Every structure is written in C-alpha cells, then in structure tokens.
Amino acid sequence: MRWAARYVGIPFKALGRDRAGCDCWGLVRLVLAEQFGIAVPSYDEDYATVHDRREIMALRNRELPSWREVAPTDAAAGDVVALRIEGQPTHYGVVVERGLMLHAHEGTDACAERYDGPLWRHRVVGVYRRAPASEEATCPKS
C-alpha cells in the first residue's frame, strides 16, 4: 500500500493526465503506467468533460475487450474498479488491495477509499484486469 500514498492528494483536474492534476481515468492511467508498467490509452481528446457520459460509455465499450473481468473477491493491486455515477459506469479507480481503491473524483483530490464500503459498494459495476497482449481482442482476418 505504500506506493498508493504517492498518488493521494493529486488534485482533480478534468482531462488531467499527470501529477499536476488528474480525472479518474487520468489517475488510472498514471498509476498503471508508473506502478505496473501497463500502458492504456489516454482518451484525453475523446471527451470534453467528465460529464460527457455518452462519450465515456462509448470509450468504455470500445476498451472493454482489452480487459478481463475478475471476481471482486479476486481483485488485486492494479486491477480497475468501474463504478456507476448517475446510473452509468463512468467512474474508475485502481485497486490498491482488495476492497480499497485509489481514485479521483470531481471536487476531491485523489484519495484511497473503500469500494466495498457504504458509499461505493452499490455503485460497483465490476473489477477488471488488463488482459495480456496475447489475450486482447483482435479484428477478424478477412
């Protein structure tokens, strides 16, 4: 859990992708790259604000084949938790340890919070692990 403390307090910044400020996906991207050597797309040009739920849902649906869903009881550091905001799975956090995520949400700095606690547990859509390149979905050959 020590590594997570390096990200607590990063200010929320819509479309932010670095330590100067991050939105939820920016924080996921930063943590996965720095702590786990996993590169994921930035998507910083694919939506205008964190309130563009339709665009964020389209990105989620496009990206999902590159991830493997894992049971919440099998969650491990570096997995990504998808959560509902206003009924749609448009918020993301990085698992620090089972039940605990690192996330950034509008109005708050990045923090560690229980995703199995009363505030978030009913909003969890799933826990996902980046699939190794050999497992990623590929376009069928014609």
C-alpha positions in Angstrom: 0.0 0.0 0.0 3.0 2.3 0.4 3.1 3.0 -3.4 -0.5 4.4 -3.2 0.5 7.1 -0.8 2.4 8.7 -3.7 -0.8 9.5 -5.5 -3.0 10.6 -2.6 -3.5 14.4 -2.9 -3.0 14.7 -6.6 -5.6 17.5 -7.4 -8.6 16.7 -9.5 -8.4 18.2 -13.0 -10.8 17.3 -15.8 -8.9 15.6 -18.6 -5.7 15.8 -16.5 -3.2 13.0 -17.1 -0.2 13.8 -14.9 0.7 14.7 -11.3 -0.3 18.3 -11.8 -3.9 17.0 -11.9 -6.0 14.0 -13.0 -9.5 13.0 -13.6 -10.4 9.4 -12.7 -9.1 7.9 -15.9 -6.0 10.1 -15.8 -5.2 8.7 -12.4 -5.8 5.1 -13.5 -3.6 5.7 -16.5 -0.8 7.3 -14.4 -0.8 4.6 -11.7 -1.0 1.7 -14.1 2.0 3.1 -16.1 4.2 4.1 -13.2 3.5 1.2 -10.8 2.6 -1.7 -13.0 4.2 -0.9 -16.4 0.8 -1.1 -18.1 0.1 1.4 -20.9 -3.5 2.3 -21.5 -4.9 4.9 -24.0 -5.2 8.5 -22.7 -8.6 9.3 -24.2 -8.0 13.0 -23.3 -9.2 14.0 -26.7 -12.2 11.7 -26.8 -14.4 13.6 -24.3 -14.7 17.2 -23.5 -15.6 17.0 -19.8 -16.1 14.3 -17.1 -19.9 15.0 -17.6 -19.9 13.6 -21.2 -21.4 10.3 -20.0 -22.3 9.2 -23.6 -18.8 9.6 -24.9 -17.3 8.0 -21.8 -19.6 5.0 -22.1 -18.7 4.6 -25.8 -15.0 4.6 -24.8 -15.7 2.0 -22.1 -17.4 -0.2 -24.5 -14.6 0.1 -27.1 -11.9 -0.6 -24.5 -13.6 -3.4 -22.6 -12.4 -6.3 -24.9 -8.8 -5.4 -23.8 -9.8 -6.2 -20.2 -10.8 -9.4 -18.3 -13.4 -9.2 -15.6 -12.3 -10.7 -12.3 -14.5 -11.5 -9.3 -14.3 -8.8 -6.6 -13.0 -11.4 -4.2 -10.1 -12.0 -6.6 -9.3 -8.3 -7.0 -5.6 -7.5 -6.8 -3.4 -4.3 -6.9 -3.5 -2.8 -10.3 -7.0 -4.0 -11.2 -9.5 -1.3 -12.2 -12.9 -0.8 -10.5 -15.7 0.5 -12.6 -18.4 2.4 -10.7 -21.7 4.0 -11.6 -22.2 7.7 -11.4 -25.7 8.9 -12.2 -26.6 5.3 -13.1 -23.8 4.9 -15.7 -20.4 3.1 -15.3 -18.3 6.2 -15.9 -16.0 6.4 -12.9 -12.9 4.4 -12.4 -10.4 3.6 -9.6 -7.3 1.5 -9.2 -7.3 -1.4 -6.7 -4.7 -0.9 -4.0 -5.7 -4.1 -2.2 -9.0 -6.0 -2.2 -11.7 -3.6 -1.1 -9.6 -0.4 -1.3 -9.2 1.8 -4.4 -7.3 4.9 -5.3 -9.5 7.3 -7.3 -10.0 11.0 -8.2 -13.5 12.4 -8.3 -14.6 15.9 -9.2 -14.4 18.1 -6.1 -11.9 16.0 -4.3 -8.2 15.3 -4.6 -7.0 11.7 -5.3 -7.7 9.5 -2.3 -7.8 5.9 -1.1 -11.3 4.8 -0.3 -13.1 1.6 0.3 -15.1 0.5 -2.8 -16.7 -2.2 -0.6 -17.9 0.4 1.9 -21.3 2.1 2.2 -20.5 4.9 -0.2 -19.4 2.9 -3.2 -20.4 -0.8 -2.8 -23.8 -0.4 -4.5 -22.1 1.5 -7.4 -19.5 -1.2 -8.3 -20.2 -2.4 -11.9 -17.1 -4.7 -12.0 -13.4 -5.2 -11.4 -11.2 -5.6 -14.5 -7.7 -6.6 -15.2 -5.8 -5.6 -18.3 -5.5 -8.7 -20.5 -2.1 -9.7 -21.7 -1.5 -8.7 -25.3 -1.9 -12.3 -26.4 -5.5 -12.3 -25.0 -6.6 -9.0 -26.3 -9.4 -9.0 -28.9 -8.3 -8.7 -32.4 -10.1 -7.9 -35.6 -11.0 -11.0 -37.6 -9.0 -11.5 -40.7 -10.9 -11.4 -44.0 
